[in-house]
Amino acid sequence: MFNGWFQWFILFWIFLLPTLLGIGGFFMFRKFLKSLPKKDGKSDLDWEIYYVEQTKDLWDQETLSLLEELVSPVPKPFRDVARQKIQGKIGEIALKEKVNKITNDIIIKGYIIATPKRDHKFLRKKLSEMDICIEKYEHLFQ
């Protein structure tokens, strides 16, 4: 039935194209769900942007470099999204605690809370590589 190279090429694309479209559609649908407004009228993305904007003056070069170091294991195509999510959670914590400056402690708390549970193993590994003691943050891993 399939004896020519062109027929195998077409068969290959018949399976590859819907697979890639499905994967892309999945991530686009997740982004769409995050942009839907909640009961308060703002979406998850709106809140992330709000917290980042409200706390952008509280960051200094040292804390930004720590955030970049913590986000470095995330694959490059997803790094910006992960950084915004983590930075939004850090901003939320900073506003709740009414701090004057983002500290390493707040960054680590926000990083742990914003990281999905399935990635906590990698998070622990990264923190141990950076010689950061995680004993006082164990309750956040639950």
N, CA, C and O of each residue as an XYZ file, in Angstrom:
568
protein
N       0.820     -1.184      0.000
C       0.000      0.000      0.000
C       0.876      1.265      0.000
O       0.735      2.108     -0.886
N       1.778      1.404      0.983
C       2.670      2.569      1.021
C       4.052      2.121      0.579
O       4.846      1.638      1.386
N       4.330      2.281     -0.691
C       5.613      1.821     -1.198
C       6.513      2.951     -1.672
O       7.689      2.714     -1.945
N       6.007      4.155     -1.776
C       6.823      5.288     -2.195
C       7.169      6.176     -1.005
O       6.425      6.237     -0.027
N       8.300      6.861     -1.098
C       8.726      7.717      0.017
C       7.759      8.871      0.238
O       7.580      9.318      1.371
N       7.136      9.356     -0.824
C       6.213     10.476     -0.688
C       4.965     10.073      0.097
O       4.436     10.863      0.879
N       4.507      8.869     -0.112
C       3.345      8.395      0.642
C       3.670      8.270      2.129
O       2.822      8.581      2.965
N       4.878      7.823      2.478
C       5.289      7.752      3.892
C       5.421      9.156      4.479
O       5.096      9.388      5.643
N       5.902     10.087      3.656
C       6.023     11.472      4.080
C       4.644     12.055      4.422
O       4.481     12.713      5.450
N       3.675     11.813      3.571
C       2.307     12.294      3.807
C       1.725     11.638      5.054
O       1.097     12.323      5.861
N       1.911     10.355      5.231
C       1.424      9.644      6.404
C       2.044     10.207      7.682
O       1.364     10.364      8.696
N       3.338     10.507      7.622
C       4.033     11.109      8.760
C       3.385     12.435      9.151
O       3.142     12.687     10.331
N       3.105     13.283      8.158
C       2.494     14.583      8.438
C       1.057     14.469      8.900
O       0.578     15.321      9.650
N       0.361     13.431      8.465
C      -1.019     13.212      8.912
C      -1.056     13.017     10.423
O      -2.003     13.455     11.077
N      -0.048     12.372     10.981
C       0.000     12.163     12.429
C       0.675     13.319     13.168
O       0.251     13.679     14.267
N       1.705     13.894     12.585
C       2.461     14.948     13.267
C       1.667     16.248     13.394
O       1.653     16.856     14.465
N       1.019     16.674     12.342
C       0.326     17.952     12.352
C      -0.792     18.015     13.398
O      -0.823     18.976     14.167
N      -1.704     17.052     13.469
C      -2.731     17.121     14.524
C      -2.136     17.027     15.940
O      -2.661     17.628     16.878
N      -1.049     16.279     16.085
C      -0.414     16.184     17.401
C       0.126     17.545     17.827
O      -0.120     17.985     18.950
N       0.856     18.209     16.946
C       1.403     19.525     17.280
C       0.305     20.560     17.492
O       0.412     21.393     18.392
N      -0.734     20.522     16.690
C      -1.856     21.441     16.872
C      -2.566     21.185     18.199
O      -3.001     22.127     18.861
N      -2.685     19.932     18.586
C      -3.297     19.601     19.872
C      -2.485     20.110     21.044
O      -3.042     20.644     22.004
N      -1.172     19.949     20.976
C      -0.304     20.437     22.052
C      -0.385     21.955     22.142
O      -0.543     22.500     23.234
N      -0.281     22.633     21.028
C      -0.375     24.091     21.024
C      -1.732     24.574     21.503
O      -1.818     25.542     22.259
N      -2.773     23.920     21.077
C      -4.127     24.275     21.510
C      -4.319     24.096     22.998
O      -5.006     24.892     23.638
N      -3.720     23.062     23.555
C      -3.807     22.821     24.992
C      -3.233     24.001     25.766
O      -3.860     24.489     26.706
N      -2.030     24.470     25.374
C      -1.406     25.582     26.083
C      -2.161     26.892     25.848
O      -2.249     27.726     26.749
N      -2.700     27.074     24.648
C      -3.488     28.280     24.398
C      -4.770     28.261     25.222
O      -5.195     29.304     25.720
N      -5.391     27.099     25.375
C      -6.617     26.992     26.167
C      -6.335     27.273     27.633
O      -7.142     27.918     28.303
N      -5.194     26.796     28.147
C      -4.821     27.087     29.532
C      -4.648     28.582     29.732
O      -5.092     29.124     30.745
N      -4.010     29.257     28.787
C      -3.827     30.707     28.874
C      -5.186     31.407     28.821
O      -5.414     32.382     29.537
N      -6.075     30.914     27.982
C      -7.429     31.480     27.886
C      -8.157     31.344     29.220
O      -8.811     32.292     29.654
N      -8.063     30.200     29.876
C      -8.732     30.002     31.162
C      -8.176     30.936     32.231
O      -8.919     31.413     33.088
N      -6.860     31.201     32.181
C      -6.267     32.126     33.148
C      -6.732     33.562     32.915
O      -6.707     34.374     33.840
N      -7.152     33.881     31.707
C      -7.556     35.250     31.399
C      -9.043     35.493     31.632
O      -9.504     36.627     31.492
N      -9.807     34.459     31.983
C     -11.233     34.644     32.260
C     -11.421     35.339     33.604
O     -10.749     34.984     34.572
N     -12.317     36.320     33.690
C     -12.540     37.010     34.957
C     -13.176     36.098     36.004
O     -14.004     35.242     35.693
N     -12.763     36.308     37.247
C     -13.334     35.562     38.382
C     -14.477     36.384     38.975
O     -14.945     37.341     38.357
N     -14.926     36.009     40.179
C     -16.055     36.702     40.806
C     -15.752     38.170     41.090
O     -16.658     39.004     41.076
N     -14.494     38.488     41.346
C     -14.131     39.874     41.655
C     -13.965     40.739     40.405
O     -13.694     41.935     40.513
N     -14.122     40.152     39.235
C     -14.027     40.901     37.994
C     -12.645     40.897     37.367
O     -12.477     41.370     36.243
N     -11.648     40.369     38.076
C     -10.288     40.315     37.533
C      -9.890     38.861     37.327
O     -10.314     37.971     38.065
N      -9.071     38.640     36.315
C      -8.585     37.291     36.045
C      -7.297     37.042     36.813
O      -6.746     37.955     37.428
N      -6.817     35.799     36.776
C      -5.540     35.463     37.411
C      -4.403     36.276     36.801
O      -3.512     36.734     37.516
N      -4.433     36.456     35.482
C      -3.404     37.256     34.815
C      -3.459     38.718     35.247
O      -2.420     39.354     35.424
N      -4.674     39.254     35.417
C      -4.812     40.639     35.875
C      -4.207     40.813     37.265
O      -3.533     41.809     37.530
N      -4.444     39.851     38.149
C      -3.889     39.933     39.500
C      -2.373     39.819     39.477
O      -1.686     40.533     40.207
N      -1.845     38.924     38.642
C      -0.385     38.805     38.537
C       0.232     40.128     38.095
O       1.211     40.591     38.681
N      -0.342     40.729     37.065
C       0.176     42.003     36.556
C       0.042     43.096     37.622
O       0.942     43.921     37.782
N      -1.069     43.102     38.344
C      -1.284     44.091     39.403
C      -0.190     43.981     40.469
O       0.414     44.984     40.847
N       0.062     42.762     40.950
C       1.070     42.577     42.000
C       2.474     42.926     41.505
O       3.271     43.495     42.251
N       2.775     42.592     40.272
C       4.087     42.925     39.712
C       4.243     44.443     39.619
O       5.289     44.984     39.977
N       3.212     45.124     39.143
C       3.276     46.585     38.998
C       3.359     47.293     40.353
O       4.085     48.277     40.498
N       2.614     46.792     41.342
C       2.605     47.436     42.656
C       3.923     47.282     43.400
O       4.251     48.104     44.255
N       4.673     46.247     43.085
C       5.902     45.971     43.842
C       7.169     46.161     43.022
O       8.248     45.798     43.492
N       7.086     46.707     41.832
C       8.286     46.809     40.998
C       9.345     47.720     41.609
O      10.530     47.552     41.320
N       8.955     48.676     42.443
C       9.922     49.560     43.091
C      10.606     48.907     44.291
O      11.599     49.432     44.795
N      10.089     47.773     44.752
C      10.642     47.105     45.928
C      11.799     46.161     45.575
O      12.480     45.654     46.466
N      12.017     45.931     44.301
C      13.059     45.010     43.856
C      14.375     45.759     43.691
O      14.387     46.912     43.258
N      15.481     45.110     44.034
C      16.799     45.655     43.712
C      17.536     44.646     42.832
O      17.010     43.573     42.539
N      18.721     44.983     42.423
C      19.454     44.129     41.480
C      19.760     42.759     42.063
O      19.711     41.757     41.349
N      20.075     42.704     43.351
C      20.406     41.432     43.999
C      19.203     40.486     44.014
O      19.341     39.300     43.716
N      18.027     41.009     44.359
C      16.846     40.147     44.409
C      16.398     39.737     43.009
O      15.915     38.621     42.816
N      16.551     40.618     42.045
C      16.219     40.240     40.664
C      17.143     39.146     40.144
O      16.708     38.246     39.426
N      18.421     39.226     40.510
C      19.349     38.182     40.069
C      19.045     36.854     40.758
O      19.215     35.796     40.151
N      18.595     36.889     42.028
C      18.186     35.654     42.707
C      16.977     35.049     42.001
O      16.925     33.838     41.791
N      16.009     35.880     41.635
C      14.836     35.388     40.908
C      15.245     34.759     39.586
O      14.740     33.696     39.224
N      16.154     35.402     38.860
C      16.624     34.849     37.588
C      17.326     33.503     37.803
O      17.162     32.579     37.006
N      18.092     33.400     38.861
C      18.780     32.138     39.165
C      17.776     31.037     39.487
O      17.958     29.893     39.068
N      16.727     31.366     40.219
C      15.717     30.369     40.575
C      14.886     29.939     39.368
O      14.437     28.795     39.304
N      14.681     30.829     38.426
C      13.866     30.528     37.250
C      14.693     29.849     36.156
O      14.132     29.338     35.187
N      16.008     29.838     36.302
C      16.882     29.306     35.244
C      16.612     27.848     34.851
O      16.825     27.512     33.686
N      16.149     26.943     35.762
C      15.871     25.567     35.307
C      14.647     25.439     34.394
O      14.490     24.423     33.716
N      13.797     26.436     34.369
C      12.599     26.389     33.537
C      13.025     26.486     32.073
O      13.852     27.333     31.736
N      12.484     25.646     31.201
C      12.846     25.731     29.779
C      12.595     27.133     29.223
O      11.612     27.785     29.576
N      13.482     27.577     28.364
C      13.474     28.957     27.861
C      12.120     29.419     27.299
O      11.725     30.553     27.570
N      11.390     28.592     26.527
C      10.106     29.085     25.997
C       9.071     29.404     27.084
O       8.166     30.207     26.858
N       9.201     28.780     28.258
C       8.215     28.974     29.323
C       8.736     29.880     30.444
O       8.010     30.157     31.399
N       9.973     30.340     30.337
C      10.618     31.068     31.425
C       9.933     32.405     31.729
O       9.779     32.763     32.897
N       9.526     33.136     30.709
C       8.877     34.431     30.945
C       7.550     34.267     31.684
O       7.236     35.041     32.588
N       6.782     33.263     31.295
C       5.504     33.008     31.957
C       5.741     32.591     33.409
O       5.044     33.057     34.311
N       6.717     31.720     33.633
C       7.028     31.281     34.991
C       7.519     32.454     35.833
O       7.129     32.591     36.992
N       8.371     33.298     35.261
C       8.891     34.453     35.997
C       7.761     35.377     36.417
O       7.737     35.851     37.553
N       6.811     35.641     35.500
C       5.704     36.531     35.848
C       4.838     35.929     36.939
O       4.420     36.635     37.857
N       4.564     34.634     36.852
C       3.733     33.982     37.864
C       4.414     34.041     39.227
O       3.779     34.370     40.229
N       5.704     33.724     39.264
C       6.441     33.731     40.516
C       6.575     35.151     41.050
O       6.402     35.382     42.247
N       6.877     36.091     40.183
C       7.018     37.478     40.604
C       5.679     38.032     41.109
O       5.658     38.841     42.036
N       4.577     37.609     40.514
C       3.253     38.008     40.991
C       2.972     37.467     42.375
O       2.436     38.179     43.224
N       3.329     36.212     42.613
C       3.110     35.616     43.934
C       3.998     36.285     44.977
O       3.562     36.522     46.104
N       5.236     36.591     44.610
C       6.147     37.302     45.524
C       5.581     38.683     45.838
O       5.624     39.117     46.989
N       5.056     39.372     44.840
C       4.446     40.680     45.053
C       3.235     40.606     45.960
O       3.032     41.480     46.803
N       2.425     39.564     45.794
C       1.258     39.374     46.655
C       1.693     39.209     48.109
O       1.123     39.824     49.010
N       2.699     38.378     48.326
C       3.201     38.170     49.687
C       3.768     39.470     50.252
O       3.531     39.799     51.414
N       4.506     40.200     49.441
C       5.111     41.454     49.899
C       4.039     42.481     50.283
O       4.187     43.189     51.279
N       2.974     42.562     49.503
C       1.909     43.506     49.834
C       1.142     43.083     51.082
O       0.739     43.930     51.879
N       0.939     41.782     51.255
C       0.244     41.307     52.464
C       1.073     41.564     53.716
O       0.532     41.914     54.765
N       2.386     41.391     53.604
C       3.264     41.607     54.749
C       3.666     43.070     54.904
O       4.307     43.433     55.891
N       3.299     43.911     53.941
C       3.580     45.351     53.958
C       5.065     45.642     54.187
O       5.437     46.383     55.097
N       5.896     45.046     53.343
C       7.339     45.239     53.464
C       7.778     46.443     52.636
O       7.075     46.876     51.723
N       8.953     46.974     52.969
C       9.513     48.115     52.243
C      10.471     47.672     51.150
O      10.848     48.462     50.285
N      10.861     46.405     51.194
C      11.835     45.889     50.236
C      11.629     44.379     50.098
O      11.355     43.686     51.078
N      11.764     43.889     48.883
C      11.703     42.446     48.644
C      12.993     41.826     49.178
O      14.091     42.264     48.837
N      12.845     40.797     50.022
C      14.012     40.128     50.587
C      14.120     38.715     50.008
O      13.195     38.217     49.366
N      15.254     38.092     50.247
C      15.459     36.716     49.781
C      14.427     35.778     50.402
O      13.967     34.839     49.751
N      14.063     36.031     51.658
C      13.072     35.201     52.339
C      11.725     35.250     51.621
O      11.089     34.214     51.425
N      11.296     36.425     51.236
C      10.018     36.574     50.529
C      10.098     35.930     49.147
O       9.129     35.328     48.685
N      11.242     36.053     48.492
C      11.412     35.440     47.172
C      11.285     33.925     47.267
O      10.611     33.301     46.446
N      11.926     33.340     48.258
C      11.875     31.881     48.393
C      10.465     31.432     48.751
O       9.991     30.427     48.221
N       9.782     32.156     49.640
C       8.388     31.816     49.976
C       7.513     31.864     48.722
O       6.776     30.919     48.438
N       7.596     32.955     47.983
C       6.785     33.097     46.776
C       7.115     32.061     45.722
O       6.232     31.570     45.019
N       8.394     31.732     45.617
C       8.825     30.736     44.642
C       8.246     29.367     44.978
O       7.787     28.648     44.089
N       8.267     29.008     46.250
C       7.721     27.706     46.669
C       6.220     27.666     46.449
O       5.695     26.682     45.928
N       5.520     28.729     46.840
C       4.059     28.751     46.713
C       3.628     28.751     45.247
O       2.649     28.094     44.893
N       4.345     29.477     44.395
C       3.963     29.588     42.980
C       4.329     28.354     42.162
O       3.796     28.150     41.071
N       5.238     27.529     42.686
C       5.680     26.345     41.947
C       4.676     25.210     42.129
O       4.282     24.923     43.259
N       4.255     24.558     41.049
C       3.349     23.420     41.174
C       3.987     22.287     41.999
O       5.204     22.101     41.979
N       3.158     21.551     42.709
C       3.655     20.476     43.579
C       4.473     19.434     42.821
O       5.397     18.846     43.383
N       4.147     19.204     41.569
C       4.880     18.209     40.801
C       6.335     18.612     40.564
O       7.174     17.764     40.264
N       6.635     19.905     40.699
C       7.992     20.398     40.475
C       8.762     20.660     41.767
O       9.878     21.178     41.728
N       8.175     20.305     42.909
C       8.845     20.581     44.183
C      10.162     19.821     44.325
O      11.079     20.298     44.993
N      10.265     18.651     43.707
C      11.520     17.896     43.769
C      12.648     18.694     43.120
O      13.748     18.785     43.665
N      12.367     19.269     41.955
C      13.372     20.077     41.251
C      13.656     21.367     42.008
O      14.788     21.850     42.031
N      12.617     21.918     42.627
C      12.778     23.135     43.417
C      13.711     22.892     44.597
O      14.609     23.691     44.863
N      13.495     21.787     45.303
C      14.370     21.445     46.431
C      15.815     21.267     45.970
O      16.749     21.709     46.638
N      15.982     20.622     44.833
C      17.321     20.400     44.295
C      18.001     21.732     43.980
O      19.171     21.930     44.307
N      17.268     22.638     43.348
C      17.832     23.941     42.986
C      18.200     24.741     44.231
O      19.257     25.372     44.272
N      17.339     24.720     45.243
C      17.631     25.454     46.474
C      18.832     24.866     47.203
O      19.630     25.600     47.785
N      18.962     23.543     47.170
C      20.127     22.927     47.823
C      21.413     23.229     47.050
O      22.472     23.386     47.657
N      21.332     23.311     45.725
C      22.499     23.695     44.917
C      22.957     25.109     45.255
O      24.145     25.425     45.181
N      21.996     25.958     45.629
C      22.314     27.345     45.954
C      22.660     27.524     47.436
O      22.834     28.651     47.901
N      22.759     26.415     48.176
C      23.064     26.425     49.614
C      22.056     27.237     50.415
O      22.429     27.989     51.315
N      20.792     27.085     50.086
C      19.718     27.741     50.825
C      19.051     26.695     51.701
O      18.566     25.678     51.204
N      19.026     26.943     53.000
C      18.418     26.018     53.956
C      16.899     26.107     53.822
O      16.320     27.188     53.936
N      16.258     24.960     53.578
C      14.814     24.959     53.348
C      14.029     24.459     54.550
O      12.818     24.261     54.449
N      14.683     24.252     55.677
C      13.981     23.729     56.851
C      12.861     24.648     57.310
O      11.787     24.170     57.678
N      13.089     25.954     57.296
C      12.046     26.868     57.765
C      10.934     27.064     56.736
O       9.936     27.723     57.025
N      11.095     26.501     55.546
C      10.070     26.605     54.510
C       9.325     25.292     54.281
O       8.501     25.200     53.370
N       9.601     24.288     55.087
C       8.985     22.968     54.881
C       7.462     23.022     54.901
O       6.808     22.285     54.163
N       6.892     23.883     55.736
C       5.431     23.970     55.808
C       4.819     24.459     54.488
O       3.648     24.195     54.219
N       5.592     25.159     53.676
C       5.083     25.651     52.396
C       5.049     24.552     51.325
O       4.362     24.690     50.313
N       5.769     23.494     51.545
C       5.805     22.389     50.577
C       4.584     21.475     50.707
O       4.388     20.596     49.868
N       3.777     21.661     51.724
C       2.634     20.769     51.961
C       1.493     21.062     51.038
O       0.457     20.400     51.108
